[in-house]
Amino acid sequence: MSVTPTIVWFRQDLRLADNPALTRALAAGPIIPIYIAPTDSRRTTRHDGFHAGGASRWWLHHSLVALDRSLRDKGSRLLVRRGEPATVLRELAEQAGAASVHWNRRLEPAGIATDREVKQALRETGLAVQSFNGNYLHEPWNVLNKQAKPYKVFTPYWKALLAAGIDQDVLPEPERLEAVPGHIESETVDALDLLPTLGWADDFSDWWTPGESGAWDRFETFLDEVDRYHETRNRMDLDGTSRLSPHLHFGEISPRQVVARVRAEHPEALEEAGTEAFLREIGWREFAANLIYHFPQTERENLDARFDALPWENDPDVLAAWQRGQTGIPVVDAAMRALWATGWMHNRARMIVASFLTKNCLVDWRHGADWFMDTLVDADLPSNTAGWQWVAGSGADAAPYFRIFNPVLQGEKFDPEGSFIRHWVPELADLPDKALYAPWEAKPATLQDAGVTLGETYPEPVVDLKASRQRALDAFQQIKDDSH
């Protein structure tokens, strides 16, 4: 390379288009693209803010393969190495004769700490370092209230975000890239050992196509239905959501690109019910990042300190039944089994199962959040934490604690023909609609005709919904009284 190259460190920005770190690096000359994995990438741990749950590792493997393919199509290739980021980047800079390193910022607590440490270590060795906003419309320090404080309630935050501007320029992808010199070695993506050794993820590829082109295929398909999003988004039995969450998490498509594409087709998007509801969900993702940045303790601690005194029961058998989809509550079990089979769960279903676990079962929200982080392909720490604390009542903009979802009514309303439950809980498939959502209330003859024997072919409920609801309300009333 005749010009000093710039190292571009890819993390959660696995795309070529609208990638600020890449674009700025290319303005200076050739680039050396690299992805750095932890030494042991099979451990379920947080590395550089990346929670390496099994489903996320599956996605990461395929997304890295796709990124490498895209880079090769342009004339370059993705270097893959393992180790401590500062050390790896220093060694690569020496090998490539690079004088600077570019990356897009991360906002999770571990990611921020890593960025700070790596930036300092590299600058001490004389390397220039620049970081950019590649993952959000606006970073948290740019959207504050009139007192320069962070927002804790979504609606005023959304208004402030709109005032700051959600329509932004989208950077083009490069047409050609210079080749990475052949003497610079790389591990293979396969060598990172990201794929599960057992076959539990074999069917994921039926549901997902990780990578930049897969993200756009999914998005374009959704855009055909976005007009009805406000009507279909809560229906668990319909394909009414965008399913862009894993693509956004891994940065295969950016929120700037999403907004620009929606606005190109719908110039009045904020005045149309479907598109406005969808753009609000992009806003919620931004809000979640805002919360984890300004309140990093909420990754493991309640934002509302009153909940520190809540007497969680944390029955391990109940937690295990919830994880396996064997609670005896059909809509909960359907959702949990869908999660295991596909690595994803409908947002309405997420609220239902989280409410059931934290309120009816009195299991600490952190146990549920950890399970989601291990099993979701879109395991995103800010969104996951904000969502669980919202349902539990312990977070920002939280649902009132007395809002306890009734899973029977939720199933009837958002799976009205029972097709979602029948698909994922096939042992109940022959029950009539009237008995499907609460089989424990069905007449013995109805169960018999459908081949259902509670406690044998399908479990009895792990809790009584009415009694457990009251228990939860009593527990919350106690911490309210104690806090006064």
Salt bridges, closest charged atoms under 4 A:
ASP18 OD2 - ARG256 NE 3.06
ASP48 OD2 - ARG11 NH1 3.21
ASP48 OD2 - ARG106 NH1 3.50
ASP68 OD2 - ARG72 NE 2.84
GLU108 OE1 - ARG106 NE 3.21
ASP115 OD1 - ARG11 NH2 3.00
GLU139 OE2 - ARG105 NE 2.77
ASP167 OD2 - ARG263 NH2 2.79
GLU173 OE2 - LYS74 NZ 2.62
GLU187 OE1 - ARG82 NH2 2.63
ASP190 OD1 - HIS61 NE2 3.64
ASP193 OD1 - ARG42 NH1 3.72
GLU220 OE1 - ARG261 NH2 2.89
GLU225 OE1 - ARG228 NH1 3.66
ASP227 OD1 - HIS266 ND1 3.76
GLU231 OE2 - HIS230 NE2 3.67
ASP237 OD2 - ARG235 NH2 2.75
ASP239 OD1 - ARG218 NH2 3.31
ASP239 OD1 - ARG243 NE 3.28
GLU252 OE1 - HIS247 ND1 2.61
GLU265 OE2 - ARG261 NH2 2.91
GLU272 OE1 - HIS266 ND1 2.94
GLU276 OE2 - ARG280 NH1 3.87
GLU281 OE2 - ARG233 NH2 2.64
GLU299 OE2 - ARG46 NE 2.88
ASP304 OD2 - ARG306 NH2 2.75
GLU313 OE1 - ARG471 NH1 2.98
ASP364 OD1 - ARG366 NE 2.99
ASP370 OD1 - ARG300 NH1 2.79
ASP374 OD1 - HIS51 NE2 3.02
ASP378 OD2 - ARG350 NH2 2.76
ASP380 OD1 - HIS249 ND1 2.76
GLU427 OE2 - ARG337 NH2 2.88
ASP433 OD1 - ARG422 NH2 2.82
